[in-house]
Amino acid sequence: MAKTIHRKLSVSPIQELGILRKIVEITNSELDLRLILDRVIQALNAIARADSIFIYLFDEPREQLVLTASKTPHHKELGKIILKAGEGIAGWVAQENKPVFIKQSAYQDPRFKHFDVLPEDQYEALLSLPIIYKGKSIGVVNIQHKKPHEYAKSTVGLFSIIAQQIGGVIEHARLYEETKKKALQFDSLVKVSQSITSENYLDQILNLIVVVTAEMLDSKICSIMILDDEGKELVIKATQSLSEEYKKKPNIKVDFSLIGEVIKTKKPLAVYNVCEEKRYTYRDLALKEGLTSMLSVPMVVKDKTIGIINVYTKYPHEFNREEIDCLQMVAHQAAIAIENTKLMEEAFKAKEALATRKLIERAKGILMRLNNLSEETAHRLIHKKSMDSCRSMKEIAESVILIDELRGGK
């Protein structure tokens, strides 16, 4: 039985003028990408009366199309549905810079790519239009109807004009968001740098670094892992994750793990989906925590790797060069913080050891003077008293000095 095709949808000059005015208003609106895309969908739907409208945008390297906005609720799918360049009908439209209109059975088109999570895959009619900016496609608009549908040629032309008009404002909004992101990254790096020169304890500094870094790179989890004294295992030193299970996960062996390669090679490592990576140690935990993509960079001091910084995203993400360089800068700052703290601790210990030695020498002198003892015997006496009382030799020396002072030091 033949499917009924809805009549051609044509637009009157008054309707066309109205929709173009709305597009002009959008182009003059605030540079909020999410708001702009929502308004574009509303404007298109006012004419199309579609069952579904998707907007796909190219990622920064222009290697894949990402579902960025939708008329119907797809909160879990936004940012997660991805098409490679040339993949699917939308990918073909973006690659060829040409619209595609299919009246019915769009899902049977050989270019069509199915996603199990999208009920729209079963819709009959599809109008797919490239979003153009400076002659290049920056994305695609998909307009779908559940039942077979046909548009008038003039209507398809109008939608094509709209898709071209919105290209500039979308690109400007993305540039604006990128500028804000870079400003945030700069502010975050300043905070990290300031923490390095502060007098806070190391744990506080590293905790600040993971919180700031997670915010800066929009990651679900950021963690700093340090090599143990033997250099064989990585131990979580700081993370902003609230998950106790993640915080308490076992140490990771360098020789038998994926991120151990970061330690060995001293090079960043990006994994698109850790849940599908066989070499990733805790895939079950990653799945439970909702972790997908990972970027791991080494912390190097004086050509020696002392640990790594990991960031995880909730949705699949291709880390670009700028993000890798940014995290590498943070890793460098964190490594400096750890090294400075170790140097300060060593200096403090040396200072404490010198002060303790001076106290013991003074206490020995008092015992030698009061009891006519040799230096060796006085030292053994302080040591024996320390062992018997389970107190440090410094404390015993301080007691000897205090008693002598109370007696008048005679």
N, C-alpha and C positions, 0 to 999 in steps of 0.2 A: 504494500500500500504506500503510495507516494505521500511524502510529508508535505503539510501545508506550509507554504512560504508566506510570511507576512508581507504586506504591501510595501512598496518602496517608501522609505521615509524621506520626505523632502522638507526643506526649510524655507519659510517665506522670507522676503527681504527684511521685514520688521524683526523677525526672530534672529536672522543673521546679524543685523545691526546690534541687537541686544546682547547676543553672545560675544560679539567682538568688543563691545563696551566692557563686558565683564573681564575679558582677557586683558584689556588695557588697564583696568583697575588692579588686576593681579600683578601686572608688570610694574605698577607704581606702588605696590604694597611693601610692607616690611620684609626684610631679607631673612625670613624664617622659612627654611626649606620645607619643613613638615606642613606648615600652614599653607604655603604656596601650592604644594601638591594636592592637599585636601580641597583647596578652592578650585584647582584645575579640574579635578574629578567631579566636583559639584557642577561646574559650568558645562562640562561635556555631557553629564547625565541629564541636564535640563533639556537637552535636545535628543540625545540618544535613547533615554529612558531604558538604559541597559540593565541587565541582571548582574553584570560584573564589569568593573573597570580596573585594570591593573596598570601601574606605572613601573617600568623597569629602568634603572639607571646604570650606566657603566661605572665600575669602580675606577680608582685613580690610575692604575696601570693600563686601563682600557682593555683588559683581558677577559672580563666576564660581566654579564648583566645581573644585577641584583634586584629582586622584588622590593621596592621601596615604599610604595603606597597602594592602597586598595579601597574600593568602594565598600566591599563587604568585609566584616571583621576577620582579620587574619593576623592577629597579634603575634602568634608564635611563629608564623611563616615569614613575616616581614624581615628582611635581612638574611633569611636562611635559604630561600628559594633562589638558586643561582643557575644561570645559563652561561656556558662558554660562548665566546664569539662565534657566530655562525650556527649555534646549536638551537634547535627548536624553531618555530615560526618567528618568534620575536628576535632570536639571534640572527636569522636570515634577513629579516627586515632591517636590523641595525647594520648588518654587514653590507647589504646591497643599497641601503638608503632608499628603499622603495616600499610603498604600502602593500598590504595583502588583505584582500577581502574574500571570505569564504561564506557562502550563503547557508550551507548546511553541512553536517557531518565533518566539522573542522578537525575533529580528533582522528579522522581517517587520513588526513593529509600526511604524506610521507615525511614531511619536515616536523611534524608535531611531536613534542616531547611530553610524556606523561609524568605527573607527580601524584603519588598516591594520596597526599594530604590535601589536594585541591579538588573539591567537587566540581569546579569550573571546567575540569578536563572533559566532562561529559556534555558540555554545552554545545549547541549546534552551530551557531553563527559566530564568526570572529572577524573583527576589523582590527588590523595591526598596523600602527603608523609610527614611522621614525620621528624622534624628537631631534630637530636639527639645530646646530649652533655653528656658525661660520663654515657652513658647507659639510660638516661632519655630524654623524649621528652620536648623540650623547646618551640616548635612551630610546625606549619604545613605550607607546601606549597601546594596550590591548582592550578593546571594547567587545563584550560578549553578550549573547542572548541564549537563553535556554532552548528556545525553539528556532527553527529555520527563519532567517530574517534577510531582508534585502534593503540596501540604502540606495537612494538616488545618487547619480554620479556627482551632482552639485554638492550634496551633503558630504560625500567622501572628500571632495575637494576642500570644503569648509573645514572639516576636521584636520586635513593635512596642513592647512594654513595655520590653524590654531596650534598644532604640534610644533610648527616652525617658530611661531611667535613666542611660545613659552620656553623655547630652548635657551634664549638669552637670560631670562630671569632665573631659570633653574641653575644655570652655570654661575651666575653672579651670586646666588644664594649659597651655592656650594663653596665658592671662593671665600665668601664671608665667613661661613662655618669653619673653613680650613684656617682662615686667619685667626679666628677666635681660638681654635684648637692649638695653633702655634703659640699664641699669646699665653694660653694656659700652660703649655709645655715649658715656655720660658719662665713663667712664674714658679712652676713646680721645680724646675732645675735650680732657680734661685733659692727656694726653700731648702732643697737638698744641700746646696753649697753652704748655706748659712748654718745648717745643722752640723756640718763637718767642723766648723770653727767654734761651735758652741761648747759649753762645759757639761753638756748632758752626758749621761752614761751611754755606753754603746748600744744597749738594748733599746733605749729610747730613740736614739738616732736611727737605728735600723727599722724600728716600727714606724717612724715618721716617713722614711724612704718608701716603704712598701705601700703605705696609705696614699701618699702623693703620687706614686707611680701608677697605682691601680686607677686613680682618678684621671691621670694624665693620658693614659692609653686606653681608657674605657674598658678595663679588663675586670673579669669577675674575681679572679684571684691573682695576687702577686706574692711571691715568696722569695726569701733570700736563704740559700743553703750554703753552709760552710763545710769545708773539708775537715775531718777529724785530725787528730795529731799524727796519725799514721798515714794520712792521705789516701785512705782506701774507701772511706764512706762519706756521703754527703748528709749533713744534719740540718734540719730546718731551724734557722736562727730567728726568723721573723716572718710573719704573714698577717695580712689584714683580714683573712678568712675567719668567719665566725664558727666554722665547722670544727668541732672538737676532734672528729674522726680524721679530718685532713691534718690538723695540727699534730696529732699523735701518730701519724703514719710512720712506719719503720724507716730507719735510715736507708739510703739508696747506695748500693755498692757501685763504685766507679767502673770496675772491670766488667760488670754484667748488666749494664743499663744503657738506655738510649742517651740520657743526658750526661752520662759519664763521658760520652764522646766530646762534649763541650769542654770538659776539663782537659782531655787529652789533646785535642786539636787547637784549643784556645780560640775557637771560632763560634759565632752564633749559629743556632739551630732552630729552624721553624718547622713545625709539624701542623699540617692542615687539620687533621682529626686524630687526636691521640687515642680515641676509642677504637680506631681501626688500625692503629700502628702496633704490630706484634711485638716490637722491641720495647714498647713503653711498659714500664714496670707495673703500674697500678691502674690498669684499664677499667677494672670494676669500680674502683673508687672514683675515677674520672667520670664514668657514666652516672654514678649515683649523685655526684656533686654537680652534674650538668656542665662539664668542661669539654670543650671541643678543640679549638686551635691553641697551640702553645708556641711561645717564643722564649728561648733560653739563651742567655749570653754569659760569657765568662767574666769573672772579676779577677783582674790581673794586677799584681804589684811587683815591680822590678822583675818582669818577665816570668813571674811565678803565679800560677793560677791558685787562688785561695778559696774559690767558691763560684756560685752562679746566681743569677737572678732569673726567675721564671715568671712569665705572665700568661694567663689563660683567658680565652674569650668564651662567652656563652654560645655564640653562633660561629659557624665556619668563617674564617677570615684569612686572607692572604696578607701577611705582614709586608709592607713596602719598605724600601730602603731607608726612608726618613724615620719610620718607627723603630727599625733595627738600630740605626745610629743613635736615636734618642735614648733607647734602653741601654745601649752600650755606654753612653755618657753617664747615665745613672749608676751603672755597674762600676764604672771607674771611680765615681765619687764615693760609692759604698766601700769599695776596696781601700780607698784612702782613709775613710773613717775607721775601718777595722785596723789598718796598719798603724794609724796614729794612736788609737786606743792601746794597741799592744805596746807601742813605744812608751806611752805614758805609764802603762802598768809596770813595764820593766824599770823605768826611771823611778817610779814610786817604790817599787820593791827594793831597788838599790839604795834609795834614800832611807827606807825603813830599816834595811839591813845594817846600814852604817850607823843609824841612830841606836839600834839595838846593841851593836858591838860596843859603842861608846858607853852605854849604860852598864853592860856586863863588865867592861874594863874598870869602870868607876866602882862597881860593886865588889869586884875582886880586890881592888886597892883597899877598900874599907875593911874587908875580911882579913886581908894580909896585915893591916895595921892593928886591928882589934885583937886578932888571935895569933899573931906572929906566924902566919902561914906562908908557904911558898905560893907563887903564882899558879902553878899547876894544881896544887891541893885546893886552893880557893876556887879555881874553875870547876874541879870535880865536885866540890861541895855544892856549888850553884846548880850544876847539872843533876846531881842526885836529888836535891830538893825539888827540882823541876819534875823529875820522873816520879817521885813519891807522891807529889801533890797534884799531878796531872795539870800543871800550869806551865806556861812557857818560861824559858830562861829570862826573857825580857821582864815578865811579871815578877819573878823572884828577885831579879836585880833591882827593880823599882822598889820592892818591899825592903830590901837591905838598905837602899839609899834613904828611904823614908824613915826607917827606924833610926838610922844614924843621925839624920837631921833632927828628929825629935829629941835625941840625946844631946844634941848640941854639936854634933860632929867632932867631938873630942877624941 
